[in-house]
Amino acid sequence: MRVLSIGVLCLFVAICAACEPQPQADSAAPNPATLTPDAIGYYCRMALVEHSGPQAQMYVEGEAEPIWFSQVRDAVVYLRSPEELRRATAIFVSDMATAPSWEEPGVDNWIPLESAHLVIESARSGGMGAPEVVPFGTEGAAQAFVAQHGGRIVQLEDVPDSYVLSAMAM
């Protein structure tokens, strides 16, 4: 009798699961967009092409176009800010290992933020003059940057909140 009850229970659970709406898999992760003169920083409301240093773009739920950030630091702030209600679905950052220069971070050299080697606490400031989170596609490029500009290499989850959320000194 007990075996029958467990079997009936399993059948009931299977039927209920089949009736439940299943989450739809994302059709495809978005590809990074090409940086154009029309890209405006989410927080600063200024054109990204007027800023040096690494930048970021983020796709959020319900939006087909990315939102842009003049600094990678600003994208990390967005992720950590409880006031930002739209969930990020993909985040791309300038790969400074392949950037033409600090002044020209590139228009198509994007890498996923979560896989980037990030340098924090370096002597380089971002496009808005604040401390920057500098992304690299390779650890070797990040190490070379640290040798020249100081700082340390971390992954996204290891960037201290105090580094990105503190007010910058003017």
C-alpha positions in Angstrom: 0.0 0.0 0.0 2.8 2.4 0.9 4.6 1.7 -2.4 1.4 2.5 -4.3 1.0 5.8 -2.3 4.5 6.9 -3.2 3.9 6.0 -6.8 0.7 8.0 -6.9 2.4 10.9 -5.2 5.2 10.9 -7.7 2.7 10.8 -10.6 0.8 13.7 -9.0 4.0 15.8 -8.7 4.9 15.0 -12.3 1.5 16.0 -13.6 1.6 19.2 -11.6 5.1 20.1 -12.8 3.9 19.6 -16.4 1.1 22.0 -15.8 3.3 24.7 -14.3 4.5 27.4 -16.7 8.1 26.7 -17.4 10.6 29.5 -17.5 11.6 30.4 -21.0 15.2 30.1 -21.8 16.7 33.3 -23.1 16.5 33.0 -26.9 20.2 34.0 -27.0 22.5 36.1 -24.9 22.8 39.5 -26.5 26.0 40.4 -28.3 27.8 43.5 -27.3 26.8 46.6 -29.2 29.3 48.8 -31.1 30.1 52.0 -29.3 28.8 54.9 -31.3 28.8 58.7 -30.7 25.1 58.3 -29.7 26.0 56.3 -26.5 25.2 58.3 -23.4 26.4 57.4 -19.9 23.6 56.2 -17.7 24.7 58.2 -14.6 26.5 61.2 -16.1 24.3 61.7 -19.2 27.4 62.5 -21.3 28.6 61.0 -24.5 31.0 58.0 -23.9 33.2 58.9 -26.8 34.3 62.0 -24.9 35.7 59.9 -22.1 39.0 58.0 -21.8 39.5 54.8 -20.0 37.4 51.6 -19.9 33.7 51.7 -20.4 30.8 49.4 -20.0 27.5 48.4 -21.5 24.7 46.5 -19.8 21.6 44.8 -21.1 18.8 44.8 -18.6 15.5 42.9 -18.4 12.9 44.2 -20.8 15.3 46.3 -22.9 16.6 45.5 -26.3 19.4 48.1 -26.3 22.1 48.4 -23.7 22.6 51.1 -21.2 26.0 52.6 -21.2 28.5 53.6 -18.5 31.4 56.1 -18.8 33.4 54.0 -16.3 33.4 50.3 -15.5 33.1 51.4 -11.9 29.7 52.8 -12.6 28.4 49.4 -14.0 29.6 47.8 -10.7 27.8 50.5 -8.8 24.6 49.7 -10.7 24.9 46.0 -9.9 25.4 46.7 -6.1 22.8 49.5 -5.8 19.5 48.4 -4.2 17.9 51.4 -5.9 18.4 49.9 -9.4 15.4 47.7 -9.9 16.1 46.3 -13.4 18.1 43.1 -13.4 21.2 42.9 -15.6 21.1 40.1 -18.2 24.5 40.8 -19.8 27.4 43.1 -19.0 30.3 43.9 -21.3 33.4 46.0 -20.6 36.2 47.4 -22.6 39.1 44.9 -22.9 42.0 47.2 -22.2 44.4 44.5 -23.3 43.2 45.2 -26.9 42.3 48.9 -26.6 44.1 51.2 -28.9 45.1 53.3 -25.9 43.7 54.7 -22.6 42.4 57.7 -24.5 40.7 55.4 -27.1 39.4 52.4 -25.2 37.8 51.0 -28.4 34.4 50.5 -29.9 34.2 46.7 -30.5 36.7 45.2 -28.0 34.1 44.1 -25.4 34.4 41.2 -23.0 32.0 39.9 -20.4 32.5 41.6 -17.1 32.2 38.3 -15.1 35.2 36.8 -17.0 37.4 39.9 -16.9 40.6 40.2 -14.9 39.9 43.5 -13.0 42.6 45.8 -11.7 41.5 48.0 -8.8 43.4 50.6 -6.7 45.7 51.6 -9.6 47.0 55.1 -10.3 44.7 55.5 -13.3 41.4 57.3 -13.0 38.4 56.5 -15.1 36.6 58.7 -17.6 34.8 60.6 -14.9 37.9 61.1 -12.8 36.9 58.5 -10.2 38.9 55.4 -9.2 38.4 52.8 -11.9 37.9 49.1 -12.2 40.1 48.3 -15.2 39.2 45.2 -17.1 41.5 42.9 -19.1 40.8 39.8 -21.2 44.0 38.1 -20.1 45.7 37.9 -16.7 49.1 38.7 -18.3 47.8 42.1 -19.6 46.4 42.8 -16.2 49.8 42.0 -14.6 51.6 44.2 -17.0 49.2 47.1 -16.2 49.7 46.5 -12.4 53.5 46.6 -12.9 53.2 50.0 -14.6 50.3 51.6 -12.7 50.0 49.7 -9.4 46.9 48.2 -8.0 45.8 44.6 -7.6 44.0 42.0 -9.7 40.6 40.8 -8.6 37.4 39.1 -10.0 34.1 40.9 -10.0 32.9 39.4 -6.7 36.1 40.5 -5.0 35.7 44.2 -5.8 35.1 45.8 -2.4 31.8 47.8 -2.1 33.8 50.5 -0.4 35.9 50.9 -3.6 33.0 51.5 -5.9 30.3 53.0 -3.6 32.4 55.5 -1.6 32.2 59.1 -2.6 35.3 60.1 -4.6 37.5 62.9 -3.5 37.3 66.0 -5.7 
